[in-house]
Amino acid sequence: MADTYIFADEAGDFTFTRNPNVSRFFILCTVHMHDCSVAGDLIALRHKLAREGAELGDYFHATTDKQAVRNAVYETILGRSFTVQATLMEKSKAQPHIRESKPKFYQYGWFYHFKHGVANDLDDEHEALVTAASIGTKKERKGFESAVNDVMRQTVRCKSWATDFMPCAAHPCLQVADYCAWAIQRKLEKGDTRSFDLIKDRITYEYDLWHRGSTHYY
């Protein structure tokens, strides 16, 4: 029997228009690990940075952290073992019925992400805990959580599994997922591979869901 921990976060937004401030992709990202030792490492890092007078937010968040903080976070998390899986969804290629609601779009991506990117790494020896970063309004969160649980029931075949949902700020391992999702997003949206190059050897699955499609719906 093997405990396995999967932490999930996303990058991008649910806005389906073309605008300079709107993401081109929505990215689902999971990090898969067999223990959560990296959480203690990140807590210790925050204490160290605070003592040094670094400018810190409420928690490690790649989008808003200063570059010096990002460098320290990447160095810290790469000291532990984990793998990364990412599903890339170019939003303009999503057919209208797929994006008729945020939870439906989210569930669509999660289904393919878990079916092809995660479930194959789990077998009947594993007890899995999937922790996903909470997103959306209170009403929307119920839809997102229901979508995740439905996908788990359809795709995961292991000894046992459970899901948990919390803000990214609440668990350091969700911040690992945030940093990995951000690195992939920067490569896709900005052509900046600096952070991606740090984690690319950890990526076991990276798939552009509609890469064969040529139709853009907006």
Backbone as CSV, one residue per row, in Angstrom:
resi,resn,N_x,N_y,N_z,CA_x,CA_y,CA_z,C_x,C_y,C_z
1,MET,0.849,-1.194,0.000,0.000,0.000,0.000,0.884,1.243,0.000
2,ALA,0.559,2.215,-0.845,1.366,3.422,-0.945,0.469,4.650,-0.879
3,ASP,0.790,5.539,0.056,0.080,6.807,0.096,0.542,7.654,-1.083
4,THR,-0.380,8.341,-1.697,-0.008,9.268,-2.759,-0.822,10.541,-2.592
5,TYR,-0.159,11.655,-2.801,-0.787,12.964,-2.620,-0.738,13.703,-3.947
6,ILE,-1.875,14.208,-4.358,-1.979,14.961,-5.595,-2.538,16.335,-5.267
7,PHE,-1.784,17.361,-5.618,-2.210,18.740,-5.368,-2.448,19.419,-6.715
8,ALA,-3.579,20.078,-6.831,-4.005,20.622,-8.123,-4.264,22.121,-8.041
9,ASP,-3.808,22.810,-9.060,-4.085,24.241,-9.188,-4.241,24.535,-10.675
10,GLU,-4.616,25.745,-10.988,-4.822,26.114,-12.378,-4.197,27.473,-12.654
11,ALA,-3.991,27.747,-13.932,-3.516,29.059,-14.367,-4.391,29.489,-15.533
12,GLY,-4.653,30.782,-15.599,-5.549,31.291,-16.629,-6.888,31.675,-16.037
13,ASP,-7.783,32.113,-16.889,-9.082,32.594,-16.431,-10.203,31.958,-17.242
14,PHE,-11.426,32.269,-16.846,-12.605,31.720,-17.509,-13.260,32.740,-18.438
15,THR,-12.511,33.718,-18.890,-13.042,34.730,-19.794,-12.808,34.292,-21.231
16,PHE,-13.879,34.196,-21.997,-13.784,33.667,-23.357,-13.944,34.786,-24.376
17,THR,-12.987,35.688,-24.371,-12.916,36.769,-25.348,-11.443,37.018,-25.651
18,ARG,-11.195,37.755,-26.718,-9.825,38.142,-27.039,-9.567,39.534,-26.470
19,ASN,-8.606,39.607,-25.587,-8.282,40.857,-24.915,-6.852,40.741,-24.405
20,PRO,-6.089,41.814,-24.428,-4.700,41.733,-23.956,-4.580,41.254,-22.514
21,ASN,-5.605,41.485,-21.698,-5.538,41.100,-20.287,-6.207,39.761,-19.997
22,VAL,-6.573,39.028,-21.038,-7.241,37.735,-20.896,-6.290,36.631,-21.337
23,SER,-6.262,35.531,-20.594,-5.350,34.448,-20.935,-5.806,33.728,-22.196
24,ARG,-4.837,33.278,-22.943,-5.122,32.465,-24.137,-5.436,31.025,-23.744
25,PHE,-4.762,30.547,-22.717,-4.911,29.166,-22.266,-5.488,29.098,-20.856
26,PHE,-6.195,28.032,-20.587,-6.519,27.625,-19.231,-5.722,26.349,-18.985
27,ILE,-4.976,26.324,-17.887,-4.049,25.227,-17.626,-4.429,24.549,-16.318
28,LEU,-4.639,23.243,-16.376,-4.819,22.435,-15.178,-3.491,21.773,-14.864
29,CYS,-3.052,21.898,-13.633,-1.744,21.389,-13.249,-1.854,20.605,-11.943
30,THR,-1.246,19.429,-11.913,-1.164,18.651,-10.684,0.291,18.346,-10.380
31,VAL,0.593,18.272,-9.086,1.878,17.739,-8.644,1.585,16.486,-7.830
32,HIS,2.364,15.462,-8.072,2.138,14.136,-7.503,3.337,13.793,-6.631
33,MET,3.095,13.507,-5.364,4.190,13.205,-4.439,3.755,12.120,-3.469
34,HIS,4.728,11.479,-2.846,4.432,10.393,-1.910,4.601,10.810,-0.446
35,ASP,5.054,12.001,-0.224,5.008,12.582,1.119,4.974,14.090,0.950
36,CYS,4.671,14.773,2.021,4.479,16.228,1.952,5.598,16.985,2.655
37,SER,6.803,16.413,2.622,7.926,17.046,3.307,8.225,18.440,2.780
38,VAL,7.932,18.679,1.513,8.200,19.985,0.927,7.408,21.080,1.628
39,ALA,6.280,20.728,2.247,5.489,21.731,2.972,6.302,22.334,4.110
40,GLY,6.978,21.473,4.874,7.829,21.973,5.952,8.977,22.800,5.432
41,ASP,9.518,22.414,4.280,10.612,23.183,3.678,10.160,24.594,3.323
42,LEU,8.939,24.720,2.805,8.443,26.044,2.418,8.134,26.905,3.637
43,ILE,7.650,26.279,4.695,7.432,27.039,5.939,8.758,27.559,6.466
44,ALA,9.772,26.695,6.462,11.097,27.112,6.926,11.668,28.222,6.036
45,LEU,11.440,28.117,4.726,11.906,29.160,3.806,11.237,30.487,4.107
46,ARG,9.945,30.459,4.346,9.252,31.721,4.645,9.816,32.360,5.907
47,HIS,10.067,31.558,6.934,10.660,32.094,8.156,12.013,32.743,7.857
48,LYS,12.819,32.068,7.047,14.141,32.583,6.689,14.024,33.903,5.933
49,LEU,13.137,33.946,4.948,12.977,35.158,4.150,12.443,36.313,4.993
50,ALA,11.531,35.996,5.915,11.000,37.043,6.797,12.101,37.640,7.664
51,ARG,12.966,36.776,8.179,14.084,37.271,9.007,15.038,38.138,8.189
52,GLU,15.145,37.841,6.903,16.037,38.602,6.036,15.400,39.888,5.515
53,GLY,14.137,40.085,5.853,13.455,41.304,5.434,12.931,41.278,4.011
54,ALA,12.743,40.097,3.456,12.219,39.994,2.089,10.779,40.490,2.028
55,GLU,10.392,41.002,0.882,9.010,41.448,0.676,8.154,40.230,0.357
56,LEU,7.233,39.901,1.248,6.431,38.695,1.116,4.941,39.019,1.085
57,GLY,4.190,38.223,0.350,2.738,38.317,0.377,2.190,37.436,1.480
58,ASP,0.891,37.187,1.438,0.268,36.353,2.456,0.734,34.904,2.374
59,TYR,1.146,34.489,1.186,1.637,33.126,0.959,2.449,33.151,-0.324
60,PHE,3.156,32.070,-0.622,3.929,32.016,-1.860,2.977,31.905,-3.049
61,HIS,3.052,32.885,-3.926,2.173,32.952,-5.095,3.008,33.477,-6.253
62,ALA,3.273,32.619,-7.231,4.262,32.936,-8.258,3.933,34.210,-9.028
63,THR,2.663,34.473,-9.268,2.277,35.639,-10.063,2.714,36.944,-9.416
64,THR,2.647,37.013,-8.107,2.909,38.280,-7.409,4.221,38.302,-6.633
65,ASP,4.851,37.157,-6.428,6.105,37.144,-5.680,7.207,37.868,-6.443
66,LYS,8.123,38.492,-5.706,9.299,39.094,-6.299,10.197,37.999,-6.870
67,GLN,11.010,38.358,-7.867,11.828,37.348,-8.522,12.789,36.672,-7.550
68,ALA,13.325,37.414,-6.610,14.235,36.807,-5.643,13.527,35.756,-4.797
69,VAL,12.260,36.029,-4.468,11.462,35.049,-3.719,11.178,33.839,-4.602
70,ARG,10.812,34.082,-5.857,10.570,32.959,-6.780,11.799,32.063,-6.880
71,ASN,12.947,32.681,-7.022,14.172,31.892,-7.145,14.345,30.985,-5.935
72,ALA,14.095,31.535,-4.756,14.262,30.762,-3.518,13.235,29.635,-3.423
73,VAL,12.004,29.918,-3.861,10.957,28.890,-3.817,11.294,27.747,-4.760
74,TYR,11.668,28.064,-5.993,12.016,26.991,-6.929,13.184,26.156,-6.417
75,GLU,14.193,26.823,-5.885,15.341,26.088,-5.355,14.909,25.149,-4.229
76,THR,13.987,25.617,-3.398,13.525,24.814,-2.264,12.694,23.624,-2.710
77,ILE,11.719,23.855,-3.567,10.831,22.746,-3.933,11.557,21.688,-4.756
78,LEU,12.548,22.097,-5.525,13.265,21.123,-6.341,14.189,20.241,-5.513
79,GLY,14.285,20.536,-4.232,15.037,19.671,-3.335,14.265,18.431,-2.924
80,ARG,13.000,18.363,-3.304,12.151,17.213,-2.961,11.667,16.517,-4.234
81,SER,11.200,15.307,-4.070,10.749,14.507,-5.196,9.258,14.736,-5.457
82,PHE,8.918,15.077,-6.683,7.528,15.164,-7.122,7.517,15.169,-8.644
83,THR,6.370,14.838,-9.214,6.206,14.934,-10.660,5.092,15.922,-10.975
84,VAL,5.066,16.392,-12.214,4.122,17.429,-12.646,3.347,16.920,-13.856
85,GLN,2.041,17.191,-13.859,1.190,16.878,-14.996,0.410,18.136,-15.372
86,ALA,0.279,18.390,-16.663,-0.421,19.605,-17.094,-1.272,19.333,-18.321
87,THR,-2.488,19.831,-18.300,-3.373,19.809,-19.462,-3.609,21.249,-19.895
88,LEU,-3.355,21.516,-21.158,-3.429,22.865,-21.709,-4.691,22.975,-22.551
89,MET,-5.481,23.992,-22.291,-6.745,24.177,-23.007,-6.746,25.557,-23.657
90,GLU,-6.553,25.595,-24.970,-6.614,26.868,-25.688,-8.081,27.275,-25.789
91,LYS,-8.448,28.279,-25.043,-9.862,28.547,-24.779,-10.668,28.860,-26.031
92,SER,-10.055,29.539,-26.995,-10.804,29.915,-28.197,-11.191,28.709,-29.039
93,LYS,-10.562,27.551,-28.796,-10.893,26.324,-29.534,-11.983,25.499,-28.841
94,ALA,-12.403,25.923,-27.673,-13.458,25.203,-26.958,-14.805,25.472,-27.610
95,GLN,-15.503,24.416,-27.984,-16.826,24.585,-28.583,-17.769,25.241,-27.575
96,PRO,-18.739,26.010,-28.050,-19.615,26.759,-27.143,-20.275,25.917,-26.058
97,HIS,-20.685,24.683,-26.367,-21.371,23.879,-25.346,-20.417,23.452,-24.235
98,ILE,-19.118,23.407,-24.509,-18.139,23.036,-23.482,-17.940,24.175,-22.490
99,ARG,-18.088,25.403,-22.958,-17.839,26.557,-22.098,-19.129,27.289,-21.719
100,GLU,-20.242,26.569,-21.718,-21.513,27.216,-21.377,-21.573,27.583,-19.898
101,SER,-20.731,26.936,-19.072,-20.604,27.329,-17.668,-19.173,27.046,-17.232
102,LYS,-18.715,27.759,-16.216,-17.347,27.558,-15.729,-17.141,26.136,-15.203
103,PRO,-18.045,25.605,-14.354,-17.833,24.233,-13.870,-17.804,23.202,-14.994
104,LYS,-18.610,23.383,-16.039,-18.614,22.413,-17.128,-17.283,22.437,-17.869
105,PHE,-16.774,23.617,-18.152,-15.478,23.753,-18.812,-14.386,23.144,-17.943
106,TYR,-14.441,23.426,-16.659,-13.468,22.917,-15.692,-13.524,21.390,-15.646
107,GLN,-14.720,20.831,-15.578,-14.875,19.382,-15.510,-14.358,18.711,-16.775
108,TYR,-14.596,19.331,-17.912,-14.128,18.767,-19.180,-12.609,18.608,-19.144
109,GLY,-11.910,19.657,-18.720,-10.453,19.580,-18.630,-9.990,18.575,-17.594
110,TRP,-10.640,18.562,-16.448,-10.273,17.634,-15.384,-10.437,16.191,-15.831
111,PHE,-11.490,15.904,-16.565,-11.720,14.521,-16.993,-10.537,14.010,-17.813
112,TYR,-10.149,14.757,-18.831,-9.049,14.307,-19.677,-7.717,14.357,-18.941
113,HIS,-7.585,15.317,-18.044,-6.349,15.410,-17.269,-6.165,14.174,-16.394
114,PHE,-7.221,13.792,-15.692,-7.095,12.629,-14.807,-7.081,11.321,-15.585
115,LYS,-7.863,11.232,-16.640,-7.913,9.987,-17.405,-6.568,9.660,-18.026
116,HIS,-5.906,10.675,-18.567,-4.665,10.427,-19.302,-3.403,10.870,-18.550
117,GLY,-3.535,11.853,-17.679,-2.339,12.392,-17.046,-2.068,11.900,-15.644
118,VAL,-3.111,11.423,-14.944,-2.959,11.070,-13.534,-3.331,9.625,-13.249
119,ALA,-4.478,9.177,-13.749,-5.013,7.868,-13.361,-4.063,6.718,-13.670
120,ASN,-3.290,6.844,-14.743,-2.382,5.759,-15.112,-1.273,5.551,-14.095
121,ASP,-1.030,6.559,-13.265,0.010,6.437,-12.232,-0.531,5.840,-10.937
122,LEU,-1.829,5.547,-10.896,-2.451,5.008,-9.696,-2.923,3.582,-9.952
123,ASP,-2.749,2.723,-8.966,-3.240,1.349,-9.097,-3.867,0.922,-7.779
124,ASP,-4.211,-0.360,-7.669,-4.960,-0.806,-6.495,-4.113,-0.886,-5.226
125,GLU,-2.849,-0.485,-5.321,-2.004,-0.400,-4.130,-1.989,1.002,-3.525
126,HIS,-2.563,1.949,-4.239,-2.476,3.344,-3.815,-3.716,3.785,-3.030
127,GLU,-3.460,4.603,-2.018,-4.501,5.365,-1.339,-4.239,6.831,-1.654
128,ALA,-5.094,7.418,-2.435,-4.839,8.747,-2.977,-5.668,9.817,-2.275
129,LEU,-5.033,10.940,-2.011,-5.721,12.135,-1.535,-5.470,13.242,-2.546
130,VAL,-6.529,13.740,-3.142,-6.433,14.818,-4.121,-6.883,16.106,-3.451
131,THR,-5.986,17.066,-3.391,-6.291,18.371,-2.796,-6.262,19.409,-3.899
132,ALA,-7.384,20.078,-4.108,-7.502,21.056,-5.190,-7.683,22.453,-4.615
133,ALA,-7.045,23.402,-5.257,-7.182,24.793,-4.833,-8.598,25.279,-5.122
134,SER,-9.233,25.864,-4.124,-10.587,26.411,-4.293,-10.544,27.621,-5.215
135,ILE,-11.502,27.703,-6.126,-11.597,28.850,-7.020,-13.052,29.274,-7.141
136,GLY,-13.242,30.485,-7.643,-14.591,30.974,-7.914,-15.320,31.481,-6.675
137,THR,-16.559,31.868,-6.892,-17.411,32.325,-5.811,-17.870,31.132,-4.982
138,LYS,-18.509,31.414,-3.864,-18.989,30.332,-3.004,-19.936,29.419,-3.765
139,LYS,-20.837,29.998,-4.554,-21.783,29.210,-5.334,-21.066,28.395,-6.395
140,GLU,-20.102,29.015,-7.072,-19.363,28.318,-8.126,-18.516,27.188,-7.562
141,ARG,-17.972,27.376,-6.359,-17.105,26.345,-5.772,-17.839,25.022,-5.627
142,LYS,-19.121,25.063,-5.314,-19.877,23.812,-5.201,-19.882,23.076,-6.538
143,GLY,-20.015,23.823,-7.614,-20.000,23.221,-8.935,-18.637,22.651,-9.284
144,PHE,-17.576,23.377,-8.937,-16.225,22.894,-9.207,-15.933,21.628,-8.401
145,GLU,-16.310,21.641,-7.140,-16.040,20.482,-6.287,-16.825,19.264,-6.758
146,SER,-18.067,19.477,-7.166,-18.863,18.378,-7.700,-18.238,17.830,-8.975
147,ALA,-17.700,18.723,-9.803,-17.060,18.302,-11.050,-15.850,17.429,-10.769
148,VAL,-15.029,17.833,-9.813,-13.833,17.053,-9.478,-14.219,15.677,-8.957
149,ASN,-15.162,15.621,-8.054,-15.572,14.328,-7.500,-16.159,13.415,-8.567
150,ASP,-16.909,13.983,-9.487,-17.482,13.186,-10.563,-16.375,12.612,-11.452
151,VAL,-15.383,13.433,-11.753,-14.254,12.965,-12.566,-13.488,11.862,-11.849
152,MET,-13.273,12.024,-10.555,-12.556,10.998,-9.794,-13.294,9.663,-9.860
153,ARG,-14.605,9.710,-9.715,-15.394,8.476,-9.769,-15.272,7.794,-11.134
154,GLN,-15.144,8.580,-12.177,-15.090,8.021,-13.530,-13.718,7.515,-13.930
155,THR,-12.659,8.102,-13.392,-11.333,7.859,-13.955,-10.348,7.137,-13.041
156,VAL,-10.490,7.269,-11.729,-9.450,6.775,-10.834,-9.769,5.370,-10.355
157,ARG,-8.827,4.490,-10.514,-8.954,3.110,-10.063,-7.811,2.809,-9.098
158,CYS,-8.042,3.022,-7.832,-7.025,2.725,-6.829,-7.718,2.206,-5.573
159,LYS,-6.936,1.804,-4.595,-7.516,1.174,-3.412,-8.536,2.091,-2.745
160,SER,-8.193,3.345,-2.613,-9.132,4.318,-2.056,-8.701,5.710,-2.482
161,TRP,-9.633,6.632,-2.490,-9.312,8.015,-2.797,-10.267,8.942,-2.065
162,ALA,-9.802,10.138,-1.849,-10.607,11.181,-1.223,-10.192,12.521,-1.821
163,THR,-11.075,13.495,-1.726,-10.774,14.828,-2.233,-10.880,15.849,-1.104
164,ASP,-10.134,16.911,-1.270,-10.167,18.016,-0.313,-10.033,19.301,-1.112
165,PHE,-10.658,20.354,-0.634,-10.646,21.631,-1.350,-10.342,22.738,-0.346
166,MET,-9.398,23.588,-0.717,-9.030,24.683,0.184,-8.338,25.773,-0.617
167,PRO,-8.269,26.983,-0.072,-7.534,28.042,-0.762,-6.054,27.683,-0.884
168,CYS,-5.440,28.175,-1.931,-4.018,27.900,-2.156,-3.177,28.342,-0.956
169,ALA,-3.601,29.390,-0.293,-2.853,29.899,0.858,-2.831,28.919,2.022
170,ALA,-3.768,27.967,2.043,-3.940,27.110,3.215,-2.972,25.940,3.273
171,HIS,-2.336,25.599,2.156,-1.448,24.431,2.153,-0.217,24.712,1.297
172,PRO,0.985,24.599,1.856,2.194,24.864,1.069,2.316,24.005,-0.186
173,CYS,1.799,22.777,-0.156,1.927,21.928,-1.343,1.070,22.430,-2.495
174,LEU,-0.029,23.123,-2.194,-0.784,23.770,-3.265,0.034,24.883,-3.894
175,GLN,0.907,25.489,-3.113,1.774,26.532,-3.636,2.836,25.957,-4.566
176,VAL,3.213,24.696,-4.355,4.084,24.011,-5.307,3.363,23.889,-6.652
177,ALA,2.099,23.462,-6.608,1.311,23.351,-7.834,1.154,24.704,-8.513
178,ASP,0.942,25.747,-7.724,0.818,27.104,-8.263,2.083,27.499,-9.012
179,TYR,3.228,27.236,-8.413,4.499,27.610,-9.047,4.727,26.828,-10.344
180,CYS,4.335,25.566,-10.365,4.502,24.765,-11.577,3.542,25.225,-12.670
181,ALA,2.300,25.501,-12.297,1.324,25.994,-13.274,1.769,27.331,-13.856
182,TRP,2.303,28.202,-13.018,2.748,29.517,-13.463,3.911,29.385,-14.444
183,ALA,4.844,28.479,-14.157,5.988,28.289,-15.049,5.536,27.851,-16.436
184,ILE,4.561,26.946,-16.474,4.036,26.473,-17.757,3.278,27.593,-18.468
185,GLN,2.506,28.364,-17.706,1.767,29.481,-18.290,2.708,30.519,-18.891
186,ARG,3.789,30.841,-18.192,4.740,31.831,-18.697,5.342,31.388,-20.023
187,LYS,5.619,30.098,-20.131,6.158,29.588,-21.395,5.139,29.751,-22.524
188,LEU,3.882,29.402,-22.252,2.849,29.448,-23.284,2.440,30.865,-23.660
189,GLU,2.224,31.696,-22.645,1.633,33.015,-22.880,2.682,34.078,-23.208
190,LYS,3.871,33.938,-22.645,4.880,34.987,-22.781,6.140,34.532,-23.513
191,GLY,6.272,33.230,-23.753,7.497,32.727,-24.358,8.681,32.775,-23.419
192,ASP,8.421,32.921,-22.135,9.464,33.000,-21.112,9.652,31.608,-20.512
193,THR,10.767,30.971,-20.791,10.995,29.595,-20.344,11.896,29.496,-19.119
194,ARG,12.267,30.621,-18.526,13.219,30.589,-17.420,12.756,29.680,-16.288
195,SER,11.527,29.841,-15.831,11.027,29.014,-14.735,10.656,27.613,-15.225
196,PHE,10.119,27.529,-16.449,9.769,26.225,-17.006,10.996,25.318,-17.098
197,ASP,12.119,25.883,-17.478,13.338,25.082,-17.618,13.749,24.455,-16.282
198,LEU,13.373,25.083,-15.183,13.713,24.542,-13.859,12.908,23.291,-13.532
199,ILE,11.679,23.218,-14.033,10.802,22.095,-13.656,10.586,21.085,-14.769
200,LYS,11.092,21.345,-15.960,10.734,20.512,-17.115,11.109,19.046,-16.919
201,ASP,12.162,18.773,-16.164,12.544,17.378,-15.942,11.570,16.654,-15.016
202,ARG,10.705,17.400,-14.330,9.711,16.790,-13.439,8.387,16.507,-14.155
203,ILE,8.228,17.036,-15.357,6.951,16.918,-16.060,6.838,15.535,-16.702
204,THR,5.824,14.791,-16.285,5.572,13.459,-16.852,4.441,13.474,-17.865
205,TYR,3.687,14.562,-17.890,2.549,14.659,-18.818,2.284,16.126,-19.075
206,GLU,2.308,16.519,-20.331,1.945,17.881,-20.746,1.241,17.759,-22.087
207,TYR,-0.047,18.058,-22.093,-0.841,17.779,-23.290,-1.732,18.967,-23.627
208,ASP,-1.652,19.389,-24.870,-2.520,20.447,-25.397,-3.781,19.773,-25.901
209,LEU,-4.869,19.952,-25.181,-6.086,19.177,-25.419,-6.643,19.345,-26.831
210,TRP,-6.536,20.545,-27.384,-7.097,20.786,-28.707,-6.018,21.145,-29.727
211,HIS,-4.839,20.549,-29.599,-3.748,20.924,-30.487,-4.033,20.557,-31.937
212,ARG,-4.895,19.562,-32.165,-5.223,19.172,-33.538,-6.337,20.023,-34.134
213,GLY,-7.011,20.772,-33.312,-8.103,21.599,-33.806,-7.603,22.859,-34.487
214,SER,-8.322,23.307,-35.484,-7.952,24.533,-36.189,-9.045,25.600,-36.140
215,THR,-10.214,25.235,-35.585,-11.330,26.178,-35.515,-11.275,26.981,-34.226
216,HIS,-11.351,28.286,-34.361,-11.427,29.178,-33.208,-12.844,29.746,-33.150
217,TYR,-13.459,29.687,-31.994,-14.874,30.067,-31.884,-15.066,31.526,-31.445
218,TYR,-13.991,32.232,-31.220,-14.063,33.675,-30.992,-12.722,34.294,-31.316
